[in-house]
Structures are given as structure tokens and as C-alpha cells.
Amino acid sequence: MISIEDAPFVSFARLQEDVKKFILNNGKDPALSVNPEKAVISLQMNRGTHYRSFIEVMDVLQGVYYEIYGERVGLSADEFRNLNLKLENEKAKYNEGRDGIPMNISIAEPYQIQ
């Protein structure tokens, strides 16, 4: 079972929306992050969680960051991920996209199933 802030999981699309809203809140909603630089996404599973579920959620969380980074420089998430950092102009886009928004994903200790 997946839950977000003790609310039942609805869909990966909803998870993406909620995470993006949290990261880019900039203090508008006091229940969300103060700013993107301080936003931390904490992922905690129970010990019975299938590893595939963990990977799927991690992929979504990372994907949200790549979407944000890409949007900042006019690229899709996939285009951003595929930037060639050996090319100076692509490395500059990479740095510009990530500037001030670190990928803060914390993996918490799994909890016991009761």
C-alpha cells in the first residue's frame, strides 16, 4: 500500500502533480515547502513493500525533478536527462535547470508492518 502524507495513493499522475506542487510552492501554502531549495521529499515504505513499488515511486520522484529542470530551460524531462555534459552549451543548460533546486529525496528507514 502506498500513502502520501497519510492519504491513500490515487495514481502516479496525481503523485507527480502533488510532488511538483510541493517543490515549487515557494511558501504560498504553509503546509508545503518554503522554497525549492529547502524542499525535501521523504520516501518511507514498510518492510513488506515489494522492491518494484519502491523503484516505481523513486522513478516518479526523480522524474518530477527532471520535468522541473527541463521546463526551466525549455526542454522535456527526457531531453534534460539526455543532455551531453561533455558539451559546454548542454552542460550550461543542465546547470541552469538545476540551479537553486537540488534533488532532495530522502529515503527513510522502513517501518514494521503491524
HELIX and SHEET records of a PDB file:
HELIX    1   1 PHE A   12  ILE A   23  1                                  12    
HELIX    2   2 TYR A   51  ARG A   72  1                                  22    
HELIX    3   3 ALA A   77  ARG A   81  1                                   5    
HELIX    4   4 GLU A   88  ARG A   98  1                                  11    
SHEET    1   A 2 SER A   3  ILE A   4  0                                        
SHEET    2   A 2 ALA A   7  PRO A   8 -1                                        
SHEET    1   B 2 ILE A  41  LEU A  43  0                                        
SHEET    2   B 2 ILE A 105  ILE A 107  1                                        
END                                                                             
